[in-house]
Amino acid sequence: MSISRARMSQKIGVMGSVALKLGAVALIGFMLSYLKTLLIPLVLAAFVVMLLMPLVNFLAGHRWPRWLAVLTAQLLLTVLSVGVIYALIVAATPVVKSWPKYQAELTQKSQELVNRGLNLLSNDSQRQQVKEILVSEVLPTVISKGGSVVQKSLTVTTGLFGSLGLTWIYCLFILLESHGFRSKFASALGRGNPVMVAMAGIATDVRAYVIAKTFTGLLTGLCLGAFLSICGVDFAMLWGLIAFPLNFIPTLGCIIAIIPPLLCAFVDPALAWWAVLGIGLGMVVINGAIGSFVEPRVVGQAVNLSPLVVFLSMMIWGVLWGTVGMILGVPLVVAIKLVCARIPTLKPISIILEGPKVIKKRLEA
């Protein structure tokens, strides 16, 4: 009897522990969602600080006062951000004004393609029935949903830059206090703590990833914008600007970046069908070349993630922070992976998050 009671109490203790952990996860998720207005600019500021920190350290190392080095970096951030916002507004305004016309042309061209496909059906009654369903129900719904996706993409990109004010303030305070972060953590955790030992490497790895992805994102946006401009696709500069933040979403981001310019080319009466196919193939080649050859050499295989982890992180952060969370979610998981890889007790988590290429190399070694 005493043994059964002991087992029962042990099971209750295990269940209580699991319930407590699940409750903690649910509470963290609720707080992340509830405080997203404050947390999204903070995460953006953390990534921006990693980009600006080498400049601040360089200026401070050349006998600049740290406050002057920080203000110089902030001034550079402000100028770049204002320039990008201005370019985005200039590029997006014609799209918003012209969208009803493009939607009508897209509907007309889609109906023409449907009619050509229906002509292959020999039965007139089947042809008419399928035509009514596609033309009156399916096509308007798909085009309307596609338009809302494009508009949401513009809204998300604008929203990322729209939170610049709070991000700028976060950056200022983080940069001013960054010099004393290490001594604060050393006092709190002790200099022999594994986190303290790994802190320099963690900061270096995460900064290298953010800088590398920013570089490849800029390269992708510039190449796509230049290519679409040469091909005569409308709003080429806008599609290049949108491709930059979408580059932080592996695989899916490249696909999303290709769809709007391809639809623009599809409805353009000046472009033949073979030209549209060539434009689509060209964008695939650009994304494939940068993703397969440039990015692995710049970003490195150390941050390679499992496709399942990428998908789950996008979905989870998308639920918590909306479409902005889908963009920021993968860099956050990469940062977590790099942190775990540097701390011995957390290294198994880093291995679980690894992609198949890294695991294959680990097994071969």
C-alpha positions as CSV (number, residue, x, y, z in Angstrom):
1,M,0.0,0.0,0.0
2,S,2.8,2.4,0.9
3,I,4.6,1.6,-2.4
4,S,1.5,2.3,-4.5
5,R,1.0,5.6,-2.6
6,A,4.6,6.5,-3.3
7,R,4.2,5.8,-7.0
8,M,0.9,7.7,-7.1
9,S,2.5,10.7,-5.4
10,Q,5.5,10.4,-7.8
11,K,3.1,10.5,-10.8
12,I,1.2,13.4,-9.4
13,G,4.5,15.3,-8.9
14,V,5.6,14.6,-12.5
15,M,2.2,15.7,-13.8
16,G,2.4,18.8,-11.7
17,S,5.8,19.6,-13.0
18,V,4.7,19.1,-16.6
19,A,1.6,21.3,-16.0
20,L,3.8,24.0,-14.4
21,K,6.1,24.0,-17.4
22,L,3.2,24.1,-19.9
23,G,1.7,27.0,-17.9
24,A,5.0,28.9,-18.0
25,V,5.2,28.4,-21.8
26,A,1.6,29.6,-22.2
27,L,2.3,32.6,-19.9
28,I,5.5,33.5,-21.9
29,G,3.5,33.2,-25.2
30,F,0.7,35.5,-23.8
31,M,3.2,38.1,-22.6
32,L,5.1,38.0,-26.0
33,S,1.8,38.6,-27.8
34,Y,0.4,41.2,-25.4
35,L,3.6,43.2,-25.3
36,K,4.5,42.9,-29.0
37,T,4.2,46.7,-29.5
38,L,7.1,47.1,-27.2
39,L,9.0,43.9,-28.0
40,I,9.1,44.1,-31.8
41,P,11.1,47.4,-31.8
42,L,13.3,46.0,-29.1
43,V,14.2,42.9,-31.2
44,L,14.7,45.2,-34.2
45,A,17.0,47.4,-32.1
46,A,19.0,44.4,-30.9
47,F,19.7,43.4,-34.5
48,V,20.5,46.9,-35.6
49,V,22.8,47.4,-32.6
50,M,24.8,44.3,-33.8
51,L,25.2,46.0,-37.1
52,L,26.3,49.4,-35.6
53,M,28.5,48.0,-32.8
54,P,31.6,47.5,-35.0
55,L,31.4,51.1,-36.1
56,V,31.0,52.4,-32.6
57,N,33.9,50.3,-31.3
58,F,36.1,51.4,-34.3
59,L,35.4,55.1,-33.5
60,A,35.8,54.6,-29.8
61,G,39.1,52.8,-30.4
62,H,40.3,55.9,-32.3
63,R,39.9,58.1,-29.3
64,W,36.4,59.3,-30.1
65,P,34.3,59.9,-27.0
66,R,31.9,57.0,-26.7
67,W,28.8,59.3,-26.7
68,L,30.0,60.9,-29.9
69,A,30.7,57.5,-31.5
70,V,27.1,56.4,-30.6
71,L,25.5,59.6,-31.9
72,T,27.5,59.2,-35.2
73,A,26.2,55.7,-35.6
74,Q,22.7,56.8,-34.7
75,L,22.9,59.6,-37.3
76,L,24.0,57.1,-39.9
77,L,21.1,54.8,-38.9
78,T,18.7,57.8,-39.2
79,V,19.9,58.9,-42.6
80,L,19.7,55.4,-44.0
81,S,16.3,54.7,-42.5
82,V,14.8,58.0,-43.8
83,G,16.2,57.2,-47.2
84,V,14.7,53.8,-47.3
85,I,11.3,55.0,-46.0
86,Y,11.3,57.8,-48.6
87,A,12.2,55.3,-51.4
88,L,9.5,52.9,-50.1
89,I,6.8,55.6,-50.1
90,V,7.8,56.8,-53.5
91,A,7.8,53.2,-54.9
92,A,4.6,52.1,-53.1
93,T,2.3,55.1,-53.9
94,P,1.8,54.2,-57.6
95,V,1.1,50.6,-56.7
96,V,-1.7,51.6,-54.3
97,K,-3.2,54.0,-56.9
98,S,-2.9,51.5,-59.8
99,W,-4.0,48.3,-58.0
100,P,-7.7,48.4,-59.2
101,K,-6.5,48.6,-62.8
102,Y,-4.1,45.8,-62.3
103,Q,-6.7,43.7,-60.5
104,A,-9.1,44.1,-63.5
105,E,-6.4,43.2,-66.0
106,L,-5.4,40.2,-64.0
107,T,-9.0,39.0,-63.9
108,Q,-9.4,39.5,-67.6
109,K,-6.2,37.6,-68.4
110,S,-7.0,34.8,-66.0
111,Q,-10.4,34.4,-67.7
112,E,-8.8,34.2,-71.1
113,L,-6.5,31.4,-69.9
114,V,-9.5,29.6,-68.4
115,N,-11.4,29.9,-71.7
116,R,-8.4,28.5,-73.6
117,G,-8.2,25.6,-71.2
118,L,-11.9,24.9,-71.3
119,N,-11.8,24.7,-75.1
120,L,-10.0,21.4,-74.7
121,L,-13.1,19.9,-73.2
122,S,-15.4,18.3,-75.8
123,N,-18.6,18.3,-73.7
124,D,-20.3,21.7,-74.0
125,S,-22.3,21.2,-70.8
126,Q,-19.2,20.3,-68.8
127,R,-17.4,23.3,-70.3
128,Q,-20.1,25.7,-69.3
129,Q,-20.4,24.3,-65.8
130,V,-16.7,24.5,-65.1
131,K,-16.5,27.9,-66.7
132,E,-19.2,29.3,-64.4
133,I,-17.5,27.9,-61.3
134,L,-14.1,29.1,-62.2
135,V,-15.0,32.6,-63.6
136,S,-17.7,33.5,-61.1
137,E,-16.4,32.0,-57.9
138,V,-12.8,30.7,-57.9
139,L,-10.9,33.4,-59.9
140,P,-12.4,36.5,-58.1
141,T,-11.7,34.9,-54.8
142,V,-8.1,34.0,-55.7
143,I,-7.3,37.4,-57.1
144,S,-8.9,39.2,-54.2
145,K,-6.9,37.1,-51.7
146,G,-3.8,37.7,-53.8
147,G,-4.4,41.4,-53.7
148,S,-4.8,41.4,-50.0
149,V,-1.5,39.4,-49.7
150,V,0.3,42.1,-51.7
151,Q,-1.2,44.9,-49.7
152,K,-0.3,43.1,-46.5
153,S,3.3,42.7,-47.7
154,L,3.4,46.5,-48.3
155,T,1.8,47.1,-44.9
156,V,4.3,44.8,-43.1
157,T,7.3,46.3,-44.8
158,T,6.1,49.8,-44.0
159,G,5.3,48.8,-40.5
160,L,8.8,47.5,-39.9
161,F,10.1,51.0,-40.8
162,G,7.2,52.7,-39.1
163,S,8.4,51.4,-35.7
164,L,11.7,53.2,-36.3
165,G,11.0,55.8,-33.6
166,L,11.0,53.4,-30.7
167,T,13.7,51.3,-32.3
168,W,15.9,54.4,-32.5
169,I,15.4,55.1,-28.8
170,Y,16.2,51.5,-27.9
171,C,19.3,51.6,-30.0
172,L,20.6,54.7,-28.4
173,F,20.3,53.4,-24.8
174,I,21.7,49.9,-25.7
175,L,24.7,51.4,-27.5
176,L,25.4,53.9,-24.6
177,E,25.3,51.1,-22.0
178,S,26.8,48.3,-24.1
179,H,30.3,49.0,-22.9
180,G,29.3,48.1,-19.3
181,F,27.2,45.0,-20.1
182,R,30.0,42.5,-19.7
183,S,31.0,43.9,-16.3
184,K,27.4,43.8,-15.2
185,F,26.9,40.2,-16.2
186,A,30.3,39.3,-14.6
187,S,29.2,40.8,-11.3
188,A,25.8,39.1,-11.5
189,L,26.8,35.6,-12.7
190,G,30.5,35.4,-11.8
191,R,33.4,35.4,-14.3
192,G,33.7,31.6,-14.3
193,N,30.1,31.1,-15.4
194,P,29.7,29.3,-18.7
195,V,27.6,32.1,-20.0
196,M,30.3,34.6,-19.3
197,V,32.9,32.4,-21.0
198,A,30.8,32.0,-24.1
199,M,29.5,35.6,-24.2
200,A,32.1,37.0,-26.5
201,G,31.7,34.2,-29.0
202,I,27.9,34.4,-28.9
203,A,28.0,38.1,-29.7
204,T,30.4,37.5,-32.5
205,D,28.4,34.7,-34.0
206,V,25.1,36.5,-33.9
207,R,26.6,39.7,-35.2
208,A,28.3,37.8,-38.1
209,Y,24.9,36.2,-39.0
210,V,23.0,39.5,-38.9
211,I,25.6,41.3,-41.0
212,A,25.8,38.4,-43.5
213,K,22.1,38.1,-43.9
214,T,21.8,41.9,-44.3
215,F,24.5,41.7,-47.0
216,T,22.8,38.9,-48.9
217,G,19.4,40.6,-48.5
218,L,20.7,43.8,-50.0
219,L,22.4,41.9,-52.8
220,T,19.2,40.0,-53.5
221,G,17.1,43.2,-53.5
222,L,19.6,45.0,-55.8
223,C,19.9,42.2,-58.2
224,L,16.1,41.6,-58.4
225,G,15.4,45.3,-58.7
226,A,18.0,45.8,-61.5
227,F,16.9,42.7,-63.4
228,L,13.2,43.7,-63.2
229,S,14.0,47.3,-64.3
230,I,16.0,46.0,-67.3
231,C,13.1,43.7,-68.2
232,G,10.6,46.7,-68.0
233,V,8.5,45.3,-65.2
234,D,6.5,48.0,-63.4
235,F,7.5,49.1,-59.8
236,A,10.8,47.3,-60.0
237,M,12.4,49.3,-57.2
238,L,9.5,48.4,-54.9
239,W,9.9,44.7,-55.5
240,G,13.6,45.0,-54.8
241,L,12.9,46.8,-51.5
242,I,10.4,44.1,-50.4
243,A,12.8,41.3,-51.3
244,F,15.3,42.7,-48.7
245,P,13.3,41.9,-45.5
246,L,11.8,38.7,-47.0
247,N,15.3,37.4,-47.5
248,F,15.4,36.8,-43.7
249,I,12.7,34.1,-44.2
250,P,14.5,31.1,-45.7
251,T,13.0,29.5,-48.9
252,L,9.5,30.8,-48.4
253,G,10.6,34.5,-48.4
254,C,12.2,34.1,-51.9
255,I,9.0,32.6,-53.2
256,I,6.9,35.4,-51.8
257,A,9.2,38.0,-53.3
258,I,8.9,36.5,-56.8
259,I,5.0,36.4,-56.9
260,P,4.1,40.2,-57.1
261,P,6.6,41.1,-59.9
262,L,5.6,38.0,-61.8
263,L,1.9,39.0,-61.6
264,C,2.8,42.5,-62.8
265,A,4.6,41.0,-65.8
266,F,1.7,38.7,-66.5
267,V,-0.8,41.5,-66.8
268,D,1.5,43.8,-68.8
269,P,0.2,43.8,-72.4
270,A,3.6,44.8,-73.7
271,L,5.2,41.5,-72.5
272,A,4.6,38.3,-74.4
273,W,4.1,35.0,-72.6
274,W,7.6,33.8,-73.3
275,A,9.0,37.1,-71.8
276,V,6.9,36.5,-68.6
277,L,8.4,33.0,-68.4
278,G,11.9,34.4,-68.9
279,I,11.3,37.0,-66.1
280,G,10.1,34.3,-63.7
281,L,13.1,32.0,-64.6
282,G,15.5,34.9,-64.2
283,M,14.2,35.7,-60.7
284,V,14.5,32.0,-59.7
285,V,18.1,31.9,-61.0
286,I,19.0,35.0,-59.1
287,N,17.6,33.7,-55.8
288,G,19.0,30.3,-56.4
289,A,22.5,31.6,-57.2
290,I,22.6,33.8,-54.1
291,G,21.0,31.1,-51.9
292,S,23.2,28.3,-53.1
293,F,26.6,29.9,-53.8
294,V,26.8,33.3,-52.1
295,E,24.9,32.8,-48.8
296,P,26.6,29.6,-47.6
297,R,30.0,31.2,-48.0
298,V,28.9,34.4,-46.3
299,V,26.5,33.1,-43.7
300,G,28.2,29.8,-43.1
301,Q,26.9,26.3,-42.3
302,A,27.0,26.9,-38.6
303,V,23.6,28.7,-38.7
304,N,22.0,26.1,-41.0
305,L,18.6,25.2,-39.6
306,S,16.3,22.2,-40.0
307,P,13.5,23.0,-42.5
308,L,11.0,21.8,-40.0
309,V,12.4,24.2,-37.4
310,V,12.3,27.1,-39.9
311,F,8.6,26.3,-40.7
312,L,7.6,25.9,-37.0
313,S,9.4,29.1,-36.0
314,M,7.7,31.0,-38.7
315,M,4.3,29.7,-37.7
316,I,4.8,30.2,-34.0
317,W,6.2,33.7,-34.3
318,G,3.6,34.5,-36.9
319,V,0.9,33.7,-34.4
320,L,2.5,35.8,-31.7
321,W,3.6,38.8,-33.7
322,G,1.8,38.5,-37.1
323,T,3.6,38.7,-40.4
324,V,6.5,40.8,-38.8
325,G,7.0,37.8,-36.5
326,M,7.5,35.5,-39.5
327,I,10.3,37.8,-40.7
328,L,12.0,38.1,-37.2
329,G,11.2,34.5,-36.1
330,V,14.0,32.8,-38.0
331,P,16.8,35.2,-37.0
332,L,15.6,34.8,-33.4
333,V,15.9,31.0,-33.6
334,V,19.3,31.3,-35.3
335,A,20.4,33.5,-32.4
336,I,19.0,30.9,-29.9
337,K,20.9,28.2,-31.8
338,L,24.2,30.1,-31.7
339,V,23.8,30.8,-28.0
340,C,23.0,27.2,-27.2
341,A,26.0,26.0,-29.3
342,R,28.3,28.1,-27.1
343,I,27.0,26.8,-23.7
344,P,27.9,23.2,-23.0
345,T,24.8,22.4,-21.0
346,L,22.5,23.7,-23.9
347,K,24.5,22.3,-26.8
348,P,21.9,19.4,-27.3
349,I,19.3,22.0,-28.2
350,S,21.6,23.5,-30.8
351,I,22.1,20.0,-32.4
352,I,18.3,19.4,-32.5
353,L,17.9,22.7,-34.4
354,E,20.6,21.8,-37.0
355,G,19.9,21.3,-40.6
356,P,20.5,18.1,-42.5
357,K,23.8,19.3,-44.2
358,V,25.4,20.1,-40.8
359,I,24.2,16.7,-39.3
360,K,25.6,14.9,-42.4
361,K,29.0,16.6,-42.0
362,R,29.0,15.8,-38.2
363,L,28.3,12.1,-39.0
364,E,31.0,12.0,-41.7
365,A,33.5,13.5,-39.3
